[in-house]
Amino acid sequence: MFKKSEEKIDVPDKIEIIELVSLGLLENVKALIETGCDVNQADRYGNRAVLMAALRNDMEILKELIKAGARLDVEDHYHHSPRSWAEENGSDEMVRLIDATIKSYPKNK
């Protein structure tokens, strides 16, 4: 479906993590995370890096985003969630990871 890239490429200084994830650039995603970028930022459509990773069915990038603190209990403006994309892609492994991660979130009282 999508090509994964292990190589790191030169990207503009102001690139958003959402764009890197949508391109499947794992090494660039890791490098941007190391700079302290906001892994939960949303674009004007409500897209977030975790949504793009799930849409791409990219488990490696999704795991990196989770390690960096990305929230999985989010939706875009069209009500797609990481879990709904994982289900649509038929990725039981990703669904289980998402469910386990969300279940580990502290409960609000």
KOLDREN-442633 format. One line per field, with one value per atom (N, C-alpha, C, O): residue number from 1; residue in three letters; atom name; x, z, y. Coordinates in nm, 3 decimals. Each point is the difference from the previous one (the first is absolute). Layout:
i = (NUM ...)
aa = (ALA ...)
at = (CA ...)
c1 = (X ...)
c3 = (Z ...)
c2 = (Y ...)
! end
This chain:
i = (1 1 1 1 2 2 2 2 3 3 3 3 4 4 4 4 5 5 5 5 6 6 6 6 7 7 7 7 8 8 8 8 9 9 9 9 10 10 10 10 11 11 11 11 12 12 12 12 13 13 13 13 14 14 14 14 15 15 15 15 16 16 16 16 17 17 17 17 18 18 18 18 19 19 19 19 20 20 20 20 21 21 21 21 22 22 22 22 23 23 23 23 24 24 24 24 25 25 25 25 26 26 26 26 27 27 27 27 28 28 28 28 29 29 29 29 30 30 30 30 31 31 31 31 32 32 32 32 33 33 33 33 34 34 34 34 35 35 35 35 36 36 36 36 37 37 37 37 38 38 38 38 39 39 39 39 40 40 40 40 41 41 41 41 42 42 42 42 43 43 43 43 44 44 44 44 45 45 45 45 46 46 46 46 47 47 47 47 48 48 48 48 49 49 49 49 50 50 50 50 51 51 51 51 52 52 52 52 53 53 53 53 54 54 54 54 55 55 55 55 56 56 56 56 57 57 57 57 58 58 58 58 59 59 59 59 60 60 60 60 61 61 61 61 62 62 62 62 63 63 63 63 64 64 64 64 65 65 65 65 66 66 66 66 67 67 67 67 68 68 68 68 69 69 69 69 70 70 70 70 71 71 71 71 72 72 72 72 73 73 73 73 74 74 74 74 75 75 75 75 76 76 76 76 77 77 77 77 78 78 78 78 79 79 79 79 80 80 80 80 81 81 81 81 82 82 82 82 83 83 83 83 84 84 84 84 85 85 85 85 86 86 86 86 87 87 87 87 88 88 88 88 89 89 89 89 90 90 90 90 91 91 91 91 92 92 92 92 93 93 93 93 94 94 94 94 95 95 95 95 96 96 96 96 97 97 97 97 98 98 98 98 99 99 99 99 100 100 100 100 101 101 101 101 102 102 102 102 103 103 103 103 104 104 104 104 105 105 105 105 106 106 106 106 107 107 107 107 108 108 108 108 109 109 109 109)
aa = (MET MET MET MET PHE PHE PHE PHE LYS LYS LYS LYS LYS LYS LYS LYS SER SER SER SER GLU GLU GLU GLU GLU GLU GLU GLU LYS LYS LYS LYS ILE ILE ILE ILE ASP ASP ASP ASP VAL VAL VAL VAL PRO PRO PRO PRO ASP ASP ASP ASP LYS LYS LYS LYS ILE ILE ILE ILE GLU GLU GLU GLU ILE ILE ILE ILE ILE ILE ILE ILE GLU GLU GLU GLU LEU LEU LEU LEU VAL VAL VAL VAL SER SER SER SER LEU LEU LEU LEU GLY GLY GLY GLY LEU LEU LEU LEU LEU LEU LEU LEU GLU GLU GLU GLU ASN ASN ASN ASN VAL VAL VAL VAL LYS LYS LYS LYS ALA ALA ALA ALA LEU LEU LEU LEU ILE ILE ILE ILE GLU GLU GLU GLU THR THR THR THR GLY GLY GLY GLY CYS CYS CYS CYS ASP ASP ASP ASP VAL VAL VAL VAL ASN ASN ASN ASN GLN GLN GLN GLN ALA ALA ALA ALA ASP ASP ASP ASP ARG ARG ARG ARG TYR TYR TYR TYR GLY GLY GLY GLY ASN ASN ASN ASN ARG ARG ARG ARG ALA ALA ALA ALA VAL VAL VAL VAL LEU LEU LEU LEU MET MET MET MET ALA ALA ALA ALA ALA ALA ALA ALA LEU LEU LEU LEU ARG ARG ARG ARG ASN ASN ASN ASN ASP ASP ASP ASP MET MET MET MET GLU GLU GLU GLU ILE ILE ILE ILE LEU LEU LEU LEU LYS LYS LYS LYS GLU GLU GLU GLU LEU LEU LEU LEU ILE ILE ILE ILE LYS LYS LYS LYS ALA ALA ALA ALA GLY GLY GLY GLY ALA ALA ALA ALA ARG ARG ARG ARG LEU LEU LEU LEU ASP ASP ASP ASP VAL VAL VAL VAL GLU GLU GLU GLU ASP ASP ASP ASP HIS HIS HIS HIS TYR TYR TYR TYR HIS HIS HIS HIS HIS HIS HIS HIS SER SER SER SER PRO PRO PRO PRO ARG ARG ARG ARG SER SER SER SER TRP TRP TRP TRP ALA ALA ALA ALA GLU GLU GLU GLU GLU GLU GLU GLU ASN ASN ASN ASN GLY GLY GLY GLY SER SER SER SER ASP ASP ASP ASP GLU GLU GLU GLU MET MET MET MET VAL VAL VAL VAL ARG ARG ARG ARG LEU LEU LEU LEU ILE ILE ILE ILE ASP ASP ASP ASP ALA ALA ALA ALA THR THR THR THR ILE ILE ILE ILE LYS LYS LYS LYS SER SER SER SER TYR TYR TYR TYR PRO PRO PRO PRO LYS LYS LYS LYS ASN ASN ASN ASN LYS LYS LYS LYS)
at = (N CA C O N CA C O N CA C O N CA C O N CA C O N CA C O N CA C O N CA C O N CA C O N CA C O N CA C O N CA C O N CA C O N CA C O N CA C O N CA C O N CA C O N CA C O N CA C O N CA C O N CA C O N CA C O N CA C O N CA C O N CA C O N CA C O N CA C O N CA C O N CA C O N CA C O N CA C O N CA C O N CA C O N CA C O N CA C O N CA C O N CA C O N CA C O N CA C O N CA C O N CA C O N CA C O N CA C O N CA C O N CA C O N CA C O N CA C O N CA C O N CA C O N CA C O N CA C O N CA C O N CA C O N CA C O N CA C O N CA C O N CA C O N CA C O N CA C O N CA C O N CA C O N CA C O N CA C O N CA C O N CA C O N CA C O N CA C O N CA C O N CA C O N CA C O N CA C O N CA C O N CA C O N CA C O N CA C O N CA C O N CA C O N CA C O N CA C O N CA C O N CA C O N CA C O N CA C O N CA C O N CA C O N CA C O N CA C O N CA C O N CA C O N CA C O N CA C O N CA C O N CA C O N CA C O N CA C O N CA C O N CA C O N CA C O N CA C O N CA C O N CA C O N CA C O N CA C O N CA C O N CA C O N CA C O N CA C O N CA C O N CA C O)
c1 = (0.083 -0.083 0.087 -0.005 0.084 0.089 0.142 0.025 0.068 0.141 0.057 -0.022 0.095 0.067 0.142 0.062 -0.012 0.136 0.079 -0.040 0.152 0.089 0.106 0.065 -0.049 0.104 -0.050 -0.120 0.213 -0.032 0.030 0.108 -0.201 0.021 0.004 -0.044 0.096 0.000 -0.141 -0.061 0.012 -0.134 0.008 0.093 -0.190 0.000 -0.005 -0.055 0.112 0.004 -0.138 -0.017 -0.081 -0.132 -0.099 -0.121 0.167 -0.092 -0.072 0.058 -0.181 -0.083 0.018 0.024 -0.037 0.013 -0.108 0.024 -0.141 -0.108 0.045 -0.029 0.100 0.047 0.102 -0.004 0.096 0.101 -0.063 0.039 -0.136 -0.069 -0.075 0.003 -0.069 -0.077 0.091 -0.046 0.174 0.096 0.070 0.075 -0.098 0.061 0.148 0.073 -0.028 0.143 0.036 0.014 0.001 0.025 0.118 -0.012 0.125 0.120 -0.018 0.050 -0.119 -0.028 -0.098 0.012 -0.110 -0.095 0.076 -0.021 0.109 0.080 0.082 0.007 0.056 0.084 -0.083 0.044 -0.162 -0.085 -0.051 -0.010 -0.022 -0.042 0.112 -0.026 0.149 0.114 0.015 0.059 -0.111 0.008 -0.105 0.001 -0.091 -0.104 -0.126 -0.076 0.052 -0.121 -0.125 0.006 -0.116 -0.129 -0.058 -0.050 0.057 -0.049 -0.153 -0.057 -0.008 -0.146 -0.059 -0.122 0.205 -0.053 -0.097 0.015 -0.114 -0.101 0.004 0.030 -0.062 -0.012 -0.143 -0.079 0.047 -0.133 -0.114 -0.116 0.147 -0.103 -0.008 -0.078 0.160 0.002 0.092 0.007 0.066 0.095 0.114 0.046 -0.002 0.114 0.092 -0.038 0.160 0.099 -0.049 0.020 -0.085 -0.047 -0.108 -0.007 -0.075 -0.101 0.065 -0.042 0.144 0.070 0.072 0.000 0.062 0.070 -0.098 0.030 -0.146 -0.101 -0.057 -0.020 -0.005 -0.050 0.099 -0.041 0.169 0.106 0.025 0.072 -0.129 0.024 0.149 0.059 -0.001 0.144 0.023 0.003 0.014 0.015 0.127 -0.002 0.110 0.127 -0.012 0.041 -0.098 -0.016 -0.100 0.022 -0.129 -0.098 0.065 -0.026 0.109 0.069 0.091 0.007 0.063 0.085 -0.082 0.039 -0.153 -0.087 -0.054 -0.008 -0.030 -0.049 0.110 -0.025 0.147 0.112 0.023 0.043 -0.072 0.020 -0.118 0.003 -0.107 -0.113 -0.120 -0.088 0.081 -0.117 -0.124 0.003 -0.112 -0.129 -0.068 0.006 -0.071 -0.070 -0.152 -0.073 0.027 -0.144 -0.044 -0.062 0.094 -0.029 -0.075 0.001 -0.066 -0.070 0.029 0.028 -0.036 0.006 -0.141 -0.094 0.079 -0.131 -0.103 -0.119 0.166 -0.089 -0.026 -0.056 0.096 -0.022 0.081 -0.039 0.151 0.093 0.090 0.048 -0.025 0.092 0.113 -0.013 0.122 0.104 -0.057 0.035 -0.124 -0.058 -0.087 0.005 -0.083 -0.087 0.083 -0.037 0.149 0.089 0.063 0.010 0.033 0.060 -0.101 0.034 -0.158 -0.105 -0.025 -0.011 0.003 -0.025 0.113 -0.024 0.147 0.115 0.012 0.086 -0.170 0.005 0.120 0.045 0.008 0.119 -0.039 -0.010 -0.011 -0.036 0.110 -0.028 0.153 0.113 -0.004 0.024 -0.053 -0.006 -0.120 0.010 -0.123 -0.118 0.032 -0.034 0.101 0.036 0.095 -0.017 0.114 0.094 -0.075 0.023 -0.110 -0.077 -0.088 -0.004 -0.068 -0.088 0.080 -0.041 0.154 0.082 0.055 0.008 0.031 0.056 -0.107 0.023 -0.139 -0.108 -0.043 -0.029 0.024 -0.038 0.099 -0.037 0.162 0.102 -0.007 0.069 -0.149 -0.011 -0.064 -0.091 0.138 -0.061 -0.149 -0.037 -0.044 -0.143 -0.025 0.057 -0.142 -0.040 -0.104 -0.090 0.104 -0.096 -0.092 -0.087)
c3 = (0.000 0.000 0.000 -0.095 0.199 0.008 0.011 0.058 -0.114 0.008 0.130 0.036 0.035 0.122 -0.034 -0.088 0.155 -0.025 0.129 0.101 -0.104 0.115 -0.006 0.100 -0.216 -0.012 0.048 -0.003 0.048 0.043 -0.116 -0.059 0.025 -0.110 0.054 0.112 -0.191 0.039 -0.019 -0.105 0.209 -0.005 0.047 0.072 -0.111 0.044 0.152 0.067 -0.013 0.145 0.064 0.114 -0.184 0.059 -0.028 0.018 -0.061 -0.035 0.124 0.109 -0.126 0.109 0.011 -0.100 0.220 0.021 -0.077 -0.045 0.029 -0.075 -0.143 -0.054 -0.006 -0.137 -0.008 -0.092 0.187 0.000 0.016 -0.067 0.155 0.021 -0.128 -0.040 -0.023 -0.121 -0.112 -0.090 0.094 -0.099 0.042 -0.078 0.201 0.049 0.030 -0.011 0.047 0.023 0.147 0.077 -0.041 0.138 0.063 0.109 -0.176 0.058 0.019 0.098 -0.190 0.015 0.114 0.074 -0.060 0.111 0.132 0.090 -0.078 0.122 0.028 0.114 -0.218 0.018 0.045 0.086 -0.143 0.039 0.143 0.075 -0.038 0.138 0.097 0.106 -0.142 0.086 0.022 0.100 -0.190 0.017 0.098 0.039 0.002 0.094 -0.064 0.064 -0.188 -0.068 0.070 0.074 -0.097 0.057 -0.084 -0.110 0.161 -0.075 -0.004 -0.070 0.145 0.002 -0.079 0.004 -0.075 -0.074 -0.108 -0.058 0.032 -0.102 -0.108 0.026 -0.148 -0.107 -0.002 0.088 -0.186 -0.003 -0.021 0.021 -0.061 -0.019 0.118 -0.001 0.102 0.115 -0.017 0.086 -0.199 -0.021 0.100 0.032 0.015 0.091 -0.050 -0.082 0.132 -0.043 0.024 -0.085 0.199 0.028 -0.100 -0.035 -0.009 -0.099 -0.133 -0.066 0.028 -0.125 0.008 -0.097 0.211 0.016 -0.010 -0.064 0.127 -0.007 -0.141 -0.049 -0.015 -0.138 -0.090 -0.085 0.103 -0.079 0.043 -0.068 0.181 0.057 0.033 -0.024 0.078 0.029 0.149 0.078 -0.040 0.140 0.061 0.115 -0.190 0.053 0.038 0.109 -0.197 0.031 0.114 0.088 -0.088 0.108 0.135 0.097 -0.090 0.126 0.044 0.118 -0.212 0.033 0.055 0.097 -0.158 0.046 0.139 0.084 -0.059 0.133 0.104 0.107 -0.139 0.093 0.030 0.110 -0.207 0.017 0.067 0.021 0.014 0.073 -0.084 0.048 -0.171 -0.083 0.055 0.041 -0.040 0.047 -0.113 -0.116 0.151 -0.098 0.010 -0.083 0.184 0.019 -0.065 0.064 -0.192 -0.075 -0.128 -0.045 -0.013 -0.128 -0.085 0.052 -0.184 -0.088 -0.014 0.064 -0.146 -0.016 -0.068 -0.001 -0.057 -0.068 0.086 -0.048 0.174 0.100 -0.023 0.046 -0.119 -0.011 0.121 0.043 0.012 0.113 -0.043 -0.102 0.177 -0.033 -0.005 -0.087 0.182 0.005 -0.123 -0.055 0.013 -0.116 -0.126 -0.085 0.070 -0.115 0.009 -0.101 0.220 0.016 -0.034 -0.066 0.110 -0.033 -0.150 -0.059 -0.003 -0.143 -0.079 -0.104 0.155 -0.065 0.034 -0.055 0.145 0.037 0.085 -0.002 0.076 0.081 0.145 0.083 -0.055 0.136 0.099 0.113 -0.156 0.088 0.040 0.116 -0.211 0.031 0.089 0.092 -0.118 0.084 0.144 0.093 -0.075 0.136 0.067 0.118 -0.192 0.055 0.041 0.109 -0.194 0.030 0.122 0.090 -0.086 0.114 0.130 0.102 -0.105 0.121 0.045 0.120 -0.215 0.035 0.062 0.103 -0.166 0.053 0.139 0.089 -0.073 0.129 0.111 0.117 -0.154 0.099 0.043 0.095 -0.163 0.036 0.139 0.035 0.043 0.132 -0.016 -0.090 0.178 -0.001 0.065 0.105 -0.168 0.060 0.108 -0.017 0.126 0.110 0.011 0.087)
c2 = (-0.119 0.119 0.125 0.078 -0.058 0.113 -0.051 -0.105 0.179 -0.036 0.053 0.116 -0.201 0.042 0.040 -0.060 0.160 0.044 -0.004 0.058 -0.127 -0.006 0.109 0.030 0.029 0.101 0.135 0.030 0.051 0.135 0.093 -0.008 0.095 0.092 0.142 0.026 0.066 0.141 0.055 -0.015 0.080 0.058 0.145 0.037 0.044 0.140 0.011 -0.088 0.195 0.020 0.007 -0.042 0.092 0.023 -0.113 0.018 -0.131 -0.109 -0.051 -0.005 -0.032 -0.051 -0.151 -0.068 0.017 -0.144 -0.076 -0.112 0.171 -0.065 -0.029 -0.106 0.202 -0.019 -0.113 -0.081 0.076 -0.105 -0.137 -0.096 0.086 -0.128 -0.039 -0.116 0.213 -0.032 -0.049 -0.071 0.108 -0.046 -0.129 -0.059 0.016 -0.123 0.011 -0.098 0.217 0.026 -0.023 0.095 -0.221 -0.040 0.072 0.054 -0.053 0.062 0.149 0.056 0.010 0.142 0.025 0.098 -0.187 0.011 -0.010 0.082 -0.181 -0.016 0.125 0.047 0.007 0.119 0.120 0.076 -0.059 0.112 -0.018 0.097 -0.219 -0.028 0.039 0.057 -0.088 0.032 0.150 0.042 0.040 0.146 0.050 0.117 -0.206 0.039 0.052 0.074 -0.110 0.048 -0.052 -0.098 0.164 -0.040 -0.112 0.023 -0.146 -0.116 -0.005 -0.083 0.170 0.002 0.116 0.021 0.054 0.113 -0.047 -0.108 0.191 -0.031 0.107 0.116 -0.158 0.098 0.054 -0.032 0.113 0.064 -0.098 0.036 -0.159 -0.102 -0.098 -0.095 0.122 -0.089 -0.119 -0.088 0.084 -0.109 0.010 0.110 -0.222 -0.008 -0.110 -0.083 0.086 -0.099 -0.142 -0.087 0.061 -0.136 -0.044 -0.118 0.211 -0.033 -0.037 -0.095 0.170 -0.029 -0.134 -0.076 0.047 -0.128 -0.116 -0.101 0.114 -0.106 -0.013 -0.111 0.224 -0.002 -0.073 -0.079 0.106 -0.064 -0.144 -0.074 0.033 -0.132 -0.016 -0.105 0.211 0.005 -0.020 0.095 -0.220 -0.036 0.060 0.044 -0.042 0.052 0.147 0.040 0.039 0.142 0.018 0.083 -0.160 0.012 -0.028 0.072 -0.173 -0.032 0.114 0.031 0.030 0.115 0.116 0.065 -0.040 0.108 -0.029 0.091 -0.215 -0.037 0.019 0.055 -0.099 0.019 0.147 0.036 0.050 0.143 0.070 0.121 -0.198 0.058 0.037 0.073 -0.119 0.032 -0.067 -0.116 0.189 -0.052 -0.076 0.040 -0.150 -0.081 0.014 -0.053 0.123 0.020 0.131 0.085 -0.072 0.122 -0.036 -0.115 0.215 -0.014 0.122 0.108 -0.124 0.116 0.058 -0.048 0.151 0.064 -0.090 0.030 -0.140 -0.094 -0.124 -0.099 0.106 -0.104 -0.128 -0.107 0.119 -0.113 0.002 0.106 -0.221 -0.015 -0.094 -0.069 0.065 -0.098 -0.142 -0.079 0.048 -0.134 -0.028 -0.109 0.208 -0.023 -0.023 -0.081 0.153 -0.023 -0.138 -0.070 0.029 -0.133 -0.109 -0.098 0.116 -0.096 -0.005 -0.108 0.225 0.006 -0.068 -0.061 0.071 -0.063 -0.148 -0.069 0.020 -0.141 -0.036 -0.115 0.212 -0.024 -0.030 0.090 -0.217 -0.041 0.036 0.039 -0.052 0.033 0.147 0.033 0.054 0.143 0.031 0.081 -0.145 0.021 -0.039 0.073 -0.187 -0.044 0.100 0.031 0.019 0.098 0.127 0.052 -0.004 0.121 -0.021 0.084 -0.195 -0.028 -0.009 0.056 -0.125 -0.015 0.134 0.027 0.055 0.131 0.089 0.062 -0.057 0.083 -0.051 0.079 -0.209 -0.058 0.039 0.008 0.017 0.035 0.147 0.039 0.043 0.140 0.012 -0.076 0.171 0.023 0.037 0.074 -0.126 0.031 0.134 0.031 0.050 0.128 -0.025 -0.083 0.154 -0.017 0.117 0.002)
! end
